[in-house]
Amino acid sequence: MEEMSLPALFQQARQIHSAAAEDSSVGQSTLRKGIEALRRCDDMVSKLGLFSSNETKDDVSTANLKYLLVPFYVGELTEKLSQDDRLQVIKMSRDQLKEFISICEALELVPEEEIETPMQGGTDSAAARRAKKAWLNAISLAICKAFDLLEMLKKEEEMLLAVKEKSLQEGDDVLLVRYLMSVVRELKLGTGMLQVKHHS
């Protein structure tokens, strides 16, 4: 099978991410396929050296801006995985989200400034400036969502650790199941509120 190009691979993964964001019933195999595609994207981005630690946002080409979202997409898709060790899922998701935020900080991508400051004219065409603005705004929104998701995952981790400790002390499996069900309900409510906030 012929190796997919980076743009094609990213587009495939992005479609899975979009579907998962809109439909909570997306299957686990589809989620894992998206994560695998994104990890391959990440490897290709690294091998191609698209981003450098001494660059700022102005040094990144418009065509490459979208690849900054790779760890954010991995973090969001990972959070939706269902497996026995939920704490491991939380850790993997948080690691990816933190990596995304670190990269954005290194490139001096600040949401408020990017939204409010007009793009410099330079030699780019109007269409190129619009494309760059669109990707920068998408990245800015992703940064906000990453912080929100990190906060939610932190709370979930604290609750899971608390109930794990309590169940070990009391040996009450029924209590554990009941508490975990209430945690899931709370998180679903919280996620719903986050989505409403971001769409308002």
Helices and strands as residue ranges (DSSP letters): H 6-22, H 28-48, G 57-59, H 62-65, G 66-69, H 70-79, H 86-106, H 111-116, H 126-170, H 173-199
